[in-house]
């Protein structure tokens, strides 16, 4: 084998691995948030989990990516360990689909229709279609399809290069002797596991083995241990991804390892035992073909799943025994959300960012409503709860902001990019609503400590404003959580009414001061309360506008706000008049 063949082999391997990466990334982007939504429908039923794991892995063409997602989702507290066992089993079956595609490279026939099935026959056409779609397509979906086609074409070109570069090896006796060494089950399994662990892809490892099989020098006895080892080697990705994760995430990796090791032991012992008993299977020393490798890869994973599925609870207990609990401390939900492992799969990471932002919004709403109750009756317990919530809200802003910036640097669709922008725009406003909840609490605390209170008329006026504040916050959080722009469009008219209410309440309070019905000290406290309420409504307006403009792909916040206020839109005017009537101040 000369230097040019070696360089061709290296180049083919590079094309092959790069094509696999592009193909997998394109498929994952196309699936988008559907993957996350599908997993969230999961029950504890292992059969459903198996089918989901099979389907998702076949869709994204990567069992390694699937297990990394599971580690991240369990570490984030989104999924339970017991829900992942069936998915892992299904994932191992789903990844065999790739080997069947690679097996097309082994088609040898003079029949024109069969020759058209060979990758080198149709890959150039797919590459041309793919590049055209990327260049002229206006939608992300079509561009992703183009990336998938190009990835597949590059992958198969790499497969072709590897096949042609290893062909001369068939004439080298030493190469035959090396391959014969792998008929030793232990050596073959170790070699397959180590090589797959290095490239971190069983699909790629099987593809390379199929390329070598085209030399006609690889026998069934040598290939089978290598295939078994490849299934163990793919576990390295989940092990690496679990480093630094919580115990349940580590247990996901442990389940993956045990499933493949136990399956490998059973299948290897079974094959070689039968081979020994019958005095050698008729095909054992024959040259293996790419389609036979795909078949054995599928048989191994299906057999292992059928054997171990009834014992899924045993695998779970085995993982728990391996990764034991340390002490009784339980980490809170707020400490583990938004795992960096999910950044490798933006299709999962973005929906979880959104879920976390919705939780942040609800915390801010709860905090403000709790603070409002203190104006009627001050309780130290409620005040402490508000301060505790404020700490969590601050953590959400800090972690979400950092995480979203990281996510924005990943390869995401334009639609996902807009969603990231929306979340970045709104988390600051939700955090400020939490701050103003503390401001309202401070007003209530000051009045309680000083033993002072507003006049009856002032209390009645404030109740009307308070009801308006409650409604605008409720509408804002609801429209954001459901992405309902129709509800969001109701926020700005109410915000305008709240501004009018605030001004009127100030005028009335000044009148009371002039009559001597109120003190200067109460005047300052009253002004602080009105300021907090007004700013809460301002932040609600910002959030509602962000919800509307991101969906409409309009990033001019000030322009959108002015248009809403000054356009004279009939819907806006009708809503404004409705709220003016609803929150009318009696004299």
C-alpha positions in Angstrom: 0.0 0.0 0.0 1.7 3.2 -1.2 1.7 6.7 0.3 -1.1 7.8 -2.1 -3.4 5.1 -1.0 -2.8 6.0 2.7 -3.5 9.7 1.9 -6.7 8.7 0.0 -7.7 6.5 3.0 -7.2 9.4 5.4 -9.0 11.8 3.1 -11.9 9.4 2.6 -12.2 8.9 6.4 -12.3 12.7 6.8 -15.0 13.1 4.2 -16.9 10.2 5.7 -16.9 11.6 9.3 -17.6 15.1 8.2 -20.5 13.9 6.0 -21.9 12.0 9.0 -21.7 15.1 11.1 -23.5 17.3 8.5 -26.1 14.7 7.9 -26.9 14.2 11.6 -26.9 18.0 12.3 -29.2 18.7 9.4 -31.7 15.9 10.5 -31.7 17.2 14.0 -32.3 20.8 13.0 -35.2 19.7 10.8 -36.8 17.8 13.7 -36.4 21.0 15.8 -38.6 21.2 18.9 -40.6 18.2 17.9 -38.0 15.9 19.5 -38.4 17.7 22.8 -42.2 17.7 22.6 -42.1 14.0 21.7 -40.0 13.1 24.7 -42.2 15.1 27.0 -45.2 12.9 26.0 -43.2 9.9 27.2 -44.7 7.7 29.9 -43.0 5.1 32.1 -44.0 2.5 29.6 -40.7 0.9 28.3 -42.3 -0.2 25.0 -43.3 3.4 24.2 -39.8 4.5 25.2 -38.3 1.9 23.0 -40.3 3.0 19.9 -39.5 6.7 20.6 -35.8 5.9 21.0 -35.8 3.9 17.7 -37.7 6.6 15.8 -35.7 9.6 17.1 -32.3 7.9 16.6 -33.3 6.8 13.1 -34.4 10.4 12.4 -31.2 12.1 13.6 -28.9 9.2 12.7 -26.9 9.2 16.0 -27.4 7.1 19.0 -24.5 9.0 20.7 -26.4 12.3 20.3 -29.5 10.6 21.7 -27.8 9.4 24.8 -26.1 12.8 25.3 -29.6 14.4 25.1 -30.8 11.9 27.7 -28.0 12.7 30.1 -28.7 16.4 29.8 -32.4 16.0 30.2 -32.1 13.9 33.3 -29.4 16.2 34.7 -31.8 19.1 34.2 -34.6 17.3 36.1 -36.7 17.2 33.0 -36.8 13.4 32.7 -36.5 10.5 35.2 -34.0 7.7 35.0 -36.7 5.1 34.6 -38.0 6.9 31.4 -34.6 6.6 29.7 -34.1 2.8 29.8 -36.5 2.0 27.0 -35.3 5.0 24.9 -31.7 3.7 25.2 -32.7 0.3 23.9 -34.6 1.7 21.0 -31.8 4.0 20.2 -29.4 1.1 19.7 -31.8 -0.4 17.1 -32.4 3.0 15.4 -28.7 3.5 14.8 -28.6 0.3 12.7 -30.5 2.0 9.9 -27.3 3.8 8.9 -25.5 0.6 8.3 -28.1 -0.5 5.8 -27.6 2.7 3.8 -23.9 2.1 3.8 -24.4 -1.5 2.6 -25.6 -0.1 -0.8 -21.9 0.5 -1.5 -21.5 -3.3 -1.9 -23.9 -3.7 -4.7 -22.3 -5.4 -7.7 -24.4 -6.0 -10.8 -24.6 -5.2 -14.5 -28.3 -4.5 -14.1 -28.8 -0.8 -14.7 -31.5 -0.4 -12.1 -29.4 -2.1 -9.4 -26.4 0.0 -10.3 -28.5 3.1 -9.8 -28.9 2.1 -6.2 -25.1 2.4 -5.7 -24.3 5.6 -3.8 -21.7 6.7 -6.3 -24.5 6.7 -8.9 -26.9 9.0 -7.2 -24.8 10.9 -4.6 -23.6 13.5 -7.2 -27.2 14.2 -8.1 -28.1 14.6 -4.4 -25.1 16.9 -3.9 -26.2 19.1 -6.8 -29.8 19.3 -5.6 -28.6 20.0 -2.0 -26.3 22.9 -3.0 -29.0 24.4 -5.2 -31.5 24.2 -2.3 -29.0 26.0 0.0 -28.3 28.7 -2.5 -31.8 29.5 -3.6 -34.1 28.4 -0.7 -35.7 31.1 1.4 -36.9 28.8 4.2 -34.8 27.2 6.9 -36.5 23.8 6.3 -35.5 23.7 2.7 -31.9 24.7 3.5 -31.8 22.0 6.2 -32.9 19.5 3.6 -30.1 20.8 1.3 -27.6 20.3 4.1 -28.9 16.7 4.7 -28.4 15.9 1.0 -24.9 17.3 0.8 -24.0 15.6 4.1 -25.2 12.3 2.7 -23.3 12.8 -0.6 -20.1 13.8 1.2 -20.4 10.8 3.5 -20.9 8.3 0.6 -18.0 9.9 -1.3 -15.8 9.3 1.7 -17.1 5.8 1.8 -16.1 5.3 -1.9 -12.7 6.8 -1.3 -12.0 4.5 1.7 -13.2 1.5 -0.3 -10.9 2.2 -3.2 -7.9 3.0 -1.0 -8.1 -0.2 1.0 -8.6 -2.4 -2.1 -4.9 -2.9 -2.6 -4.7 -4.4 0.9 -6.4 -7.5 -0.3 -3.1 -8.4 -2.0 -1.0 -8.1 1.1 -0.7 -11.3 3.2 0.1 -9.3 6.4 -3.3 -7.6 6.1 -5.0 -11.0 6.0 -3.1 -12.1 9.1 -4.0 -8.9 11.0 -7.7 -9.5 10.2 -7.5 -13.1 11.3 -6.3 -11.9 14.8 -9.8 -10.4 15.3 -11.3 -13.8 15.2 -10.2 -14.0 18.8 -13.3 -12.7 20.5 -11.6 -10.7 23.3 -9.2 -9.0 20.9 -11.9 -8.2 18.4 -14.2 -6.8 21.0 -11.5 -4.6 22.5 -10.3 -3.4 19.1 -13.9 -2.5 18.0 -14.6 -0.8 21.3 -11.4 1.3 21.4 -11.7 2.4 17.8 -15.4 3.4 18.2 -14.6 5.1 21.4 -11.9 7.2 19.6 -14.2 8.4 16.8 -17.3 8.4 19.1 -19.7 7.0 16.6 -20.8 3.4 16.1 -22.4 4.3 12.8 -19.2 5.7 11.5 -17.2 2.7 12.9 -19.6 0.2 11.2 -19.3 2.2 8.0 -15.5 1.9 8.0 -15.8 -1.8 8.7 -18.1 -2.2 5.7 -15.5 -0.3 3.6 -12.8 -2.8 4.7 -15.2 -5.7 3.9 -15.2 -4.7 0.3 -11.6 -6.0 0.1 -13.0 -9.5 0.5 -10.5 -10.2 3.3 -12.7 -9.8 6.3 -14.4 -13.0 7.5 -17.5 -13.4 9.6 -15.4 -14.8 12.6 -13.3 -11.6 12.5 -16.1 -9.1 11.8 -18.6 -10.3 14.5 -16.3 -9.5 17.5 -15.5 -6.1 16.0 -19.2 -5.4 15.6 -19.9 -6.4 19.2 -17.0 -4.2 20.4 -18.3 -1.2 18.4 -21.6 -1.3 20.4 -19.6 -1.0 23.6 -17.3 1.7 22.3 -20.2 4.0 21.5 -20.9 4.2 25.2 -17.9 6.5 25.7 -19.9 9.5 24.5 -22.5 9.1 27.2 -19.8 8.5 29.8 -17.9 11.7 28.8 -21.2 13.6 28.8 -22.1 12.5 32.3 -18.8 13.9 33.8 -19.8 16.5 36.3 -23.5 15.6 36.1 -25.7 14.6 39.0 -26.1 11.0 40.0 -29.2 10.3 37.9 -27.5 11.5 34.8 -24.5 9.3 35.6 -26.9 6.4 35.9 -28.2 7.0 32.4 -24.6 6.4 31.1 -24.4 3.3 33.4 -27.6 1.9 31.9 -26.2 2.4 28.4 -22.9 0.6 29.3 -24.6 -2.3 31.1 -27.1 -2.8 28.3 -24.3 -3.0 25.6 -21.9 -5.1 27.7 -24.5 -7.6 28.8 -25.8 -7.9 25.3 -22.3 -8.3 23.9 -21.4 -11.1 26.3 -24.7 -13.0 25.6 -24.4 -12.7 21.8 -20.7 -13.3 21.6 -20.8 -16.4 23.9 -23.9 -17.6 22.0 -22.3 -17.3 18.5 -19.0 -18.9 19.3 -20.6 -21.6 21.5 -22.9 -22.6 18.5 -19.9 -22.4 16.2 -17.9 -24.7 18.5 -20.8 -27.2 19.0 -21.5 -27.6 15.3 -17.9 -27.8 14.4 -17.8 -24.5 12.6 -20.7 -22.7 11.0 -20.6 -23.0 7.2 -20.2 -19.3 6.6 -17.8 -18.5 9.6 -14.6 -18.4 7.5 -16.2 -16.8 4.4 -15.7 -13.2 3.4 -18.3 -11.0 4.9 -20.2 -8.3 2.8 -21.4 -4.8 3.7 -25.0 -5.9 3.8 -24.1 -8.9 6.0 -22.4 -6.5 8.5 -25.6 -4.4 8.5 -27.7 -7.5 9.1 -25.5 -8.7 12.0 -25.5 -5.2 13.5 -29.3 -5.2 13.4 -29.6 -8.8 14.7 -27.3 -8.0 17.6 -29.2 -4.9 18.7 -32.7 -6.4 18.2 -31.7 -9.6 20.0 -30.2 -7.7 22.9 -33.2 -5.5 23.2 -35.7 -8.5 23.2 -33.6 -10.3 25.8 -33.1 -7.3 28.2 -36.4 -5.4 27.7 -38.2 -7.6 30.3 -35.4 -6.8 32.7 -35.3 -3.0 32.3 -35.9 -2.6 36.0 -32.9 -4.8 36.7 -30.7 -2.5 34.5 -32.1 0.5 36.4 -31.3 -1.1 39.8 -27.8 -2.1 38.6 -27.1 1.5 37.6 -28.4 2.8 41.0 -26.1 0.3 42.8 -23.2 1.4 40.7 -23.8 5.2 41.1 -24.8 5.3 44.8 -26.5 8.1 46.6 -24.1 10.3 48.7 -25.8 11.6 51.7 -29.4 12.8 51.9 -28.9 16.2 50.4 -31.2 16.8 47.5 -30.3 19.4 44.9 -33.1 21.9 44.2 -34.7 22.3 40.8 -33.3 25.8 40.5 -29.8 24.5 40.9 -29.8 22.1 38.0 -31.8 23.6 35.1 -30.3 24.4 31.8 -27.5 21.8 31.4 -24.7 22.7 29.0 -24.9 19.2 27.5 -28.1 20.2 25.8 -26.2 22.9 23.8 -25.0 20.1 21.6 -28.7 19.6 20.6 -30.3 23.0 20.1 -33.5 21.3 19.3 -33.7 20.3 23.0 -31.9 23.3 24.5 -34.2 26.1 23.2 -37.5 24.6 24.4 -36.0 24.2 27.8 -34.8 27.8 27.8 -38.3 28.8 27.0 -39.7 26.6 29.8 -37.3 28.1 32.2 -38.3 31.6 31.2 -41.9 30.8 31.7 -41.1 29.5 35.2 -39.2 32.8 35.8 -42.2 34.8 34.6 -44.6 32.8 36.9 -42.2 33.4 39.8 -42.2 37.1 39.2 -46.0 37.1 39.0 -46.4 35.1 42.2 -43.9 37.5 43.9 -45.8 40.6 42.9 -49.2 39.2 43.9 -47.8 38.2 47.2 -46.4 41.7 47.7 -49.8 43.2 46.9 -51.4 41.2 49.7 -49.0 42.7 52.2 -50.6 46.1 51.5 -53.8 44.8 53.2 -52.1 42.7 55.9 -48.3 42.6 56.5 -46.8 39.2 57.3 -43.1 38.6 57.9 -43.4 35.0 56.5 -44.8 36.3 53.2 -42.1 39.0 53.0 -39.4 36.4 53.5 -40.9 34.3 50.7 -40.9 37.3 48.3 -37.2 37.8 49.0 -36.5 34.1 48.5 -38.3 34.2 45.1 -36.3 37.3 44.2 -33.1 35.4 44.6 -34.4 32.6 42.3 -35.5 35.2 39.8 -32.1 36.8 39.7 -30.5 33.3 39.2 -32.9 32.7 36.3 -31.8 35.9 34.6 -28.1 35.3 35.1 -28.2 31.7 33.9 -30.7 32.2 31.1 -28.8 35.2 29.8 -25.5 33.3 29.8 -27.0 30.1 28.3 -28.9 31.9 25.6 -25.8 33.7 24.5 -24.1 30.3 24.2 -27.0 28.9 22.3 -27.1 31.9 19.9 -23.5 31.0 18.8 -24.7 27.5 17.7 -26.0 26.6 14.3 -29.8 27.3 14.8 -32.6 28.1 12.4 -33.8 31.7 11.8 -37.0 30.8 13.6 -35.0 29.6 16.6 -32.8 32.6 16.4 -35.8 34.9 16.7 -37.0 32.9 19.7 -33.6 33.3 21.4 -33.8 37.1 20.7 -37.3 37.2 22.3 -36.1 35.4 25.4 -33.1 37.6 25.7 -35.3 40.7 25.4 -37.8 39.6 28.0 -35.8 38.0 30.9 -34.6 41.4 32.0 -38.2 42.7 32.2 -39.3 39.7 34.2 -36.4 40.2 36.6 -37.4 43.9 37.0 -41.0 42.9 37.8 -39.5 40.8 40.6 -37.5 43.8 41.8 -40.7 46.0 41.9 -42.4 43.2 43.9 -39.7 43.8 46.5 -40.3 47.5 46.1 -44.1 47.0 46.9 -43.1 44.8 49.8 -40.8 47.5 51.2 -43.7 50.0 51.1 -45.9 47.6 53.0 -43.2 46.9 55.5 -42.5 50.6 56.1 -46.1 51.3 56.7 -46.4 48.4 59.1 -43.2 49.3 61.0 -44.4 53.0 61.4 -48.0 52.0 62.2 -49.4 54.3 59.5 -52.1 53.7 56.8 -53.7 55.4 53.9 -57.1 57.1 54.1 -60.2 55.1 53.2 -60.7 57.0 49.9 -57.0 56.4 49.0 -57.4 52.7 49.7 -60.5 52.5 47.5 -58.7 54.3 44.7 -55.6 52.1 45.0 -57.7 48.9 44.8 -58.8 49.9 41.3 -55.2 50.5 40.2 -54.2 47.3 41.9 -56.8 45.2 40.1 -55.5 46.7 36.8 -52.0 45.8 37.7 -53.0 42.2 38.5 -54.8 41.9 35.2 -51.9 43.3 33.1 -49.4 41.0 34.7 -51.7 38.0 34.3 -52.3 38.8 30.6 -48.5 39.4 30.0 -47.4 36.1 31.5 -50.2 34.1 29.8 -49.5 35.6 26.4 -45.8 35.0 26.8 -46.3 31.4 28.0 -48.7 30.5 25.2 -47.1 32.8 22.6 -50.6 34.3 22.1 -50.2 37.6 20.2 -53.9 38.4 20.4 -53.7 38.4 24.2 -50.4 40.3 24.0 -52.1 43.1 21.9 -54.5 43.7 24.9 -51.6 44.6 27.2 -50.7 48.0 25.7 -54.2 49.5 25.9 -54.4 48.5 29.6 -50.9 50.0 30.1 -52.2 53.3 28.8 -55.1 53.1 31.2 -52.8 52.4 34.1 -50.7 55.5 33.2 -53.9 57.6 33.3 -54.9 56.0 36.6 -51.6 56.7 38.1 -51.7 60.4 37.1 -55.2 60.8 38.4 -54.3 59.1 41.7 -51.4 61.5 42.1 -53.6 64.5 41.6 -56.1 63.2 44.1 -53.4 62.6 46.6 -52.0 66.1 46.2 -55.5 67.4 46.8 -55.7 65.4 50.0 -52.3 66.8 51.1 -53.6 70.4 50.5 -56.7 69.7 52.6 -54.6 68.2 55.4 -56.2 64.8 55.0 -52.8 63.2 54.4 -49.2 63.6 55.7 -46.1 64.4 53.7 -44.6 61.1 54.9 -47.5 59.1 53.5 -47.2 61.2 50.3 -43.6 59.9 49.7 -44.7 56.3 50.5 -47.7 56.6 48.1 -45.5 58.0 45.4 -43.1 55.0 45.8 -46.0 52.6 45.5 -47.4 54.3 42.3 -43.9 54.3 40.8 -43.5 50.6 41.4 -46.9 49.9 39.9 -46.3 52.0 36.8 -42.9 50.4 36.1 -44.5 46.9 36.4 -46.9 47.9 33.7 -44.1 49.4 31.6 -42.2 46.1 31.8 -45.4 44.2 30.9 -45.7 46.4 27.8 -42.1 45.6 26.8 -42.7 41.9 27.1 -46.0 42.0 25.1 -44.4 44.1 22.4 -41.5 41.6 22.2 -43.9 38.7 21.9 -45.7 40.4 19.0 -42.7 41.7 17.1 -40.7 38.6 17.3 -43.6 36.6 15.8 -44.0 39.2 13.2 -40.2 39.4 12.6 -40.2 43.1 13.5 -37.2 44.0 15.7 -37.9 47.8 16.0 -39.2 47.9 19.6 -39.7 51.6 19.8 -41.3 51.8 16.3 -43.6 49.0 17.1 -44.6 50.6 20.4 -45.3 54.0 18.8 -47.3 52.4 16.1 -49.5 50.5 18.6 -50.1 53.7 20.6 -50.6 56.2 17.8 -52.0 54.2 14.9 -55.6 54.8 15.8 -56.2 51.1 15.3 -59.9 50.3 16.0 -59.1 47.2 18.1 -56.7 49.3 20.2 -59.2 52.1 20.7 -62.0 49.6 21.6 -59.7 47.8 24.1 -58.6 51.1 25.6 -62.2 52.3 26.1 -63.2 48.9 27.5 -60.4 49.2 30.2 -61.2 52.8 30.9 -64.8 51.8 31.7 -63.7 48.8 33.7 -61.2 50.7 35.8 -63.2 53.9 36.2 -62.4 56.0 39.3 -65.4 57.0 41.2 -65.5 60.4 42.9 
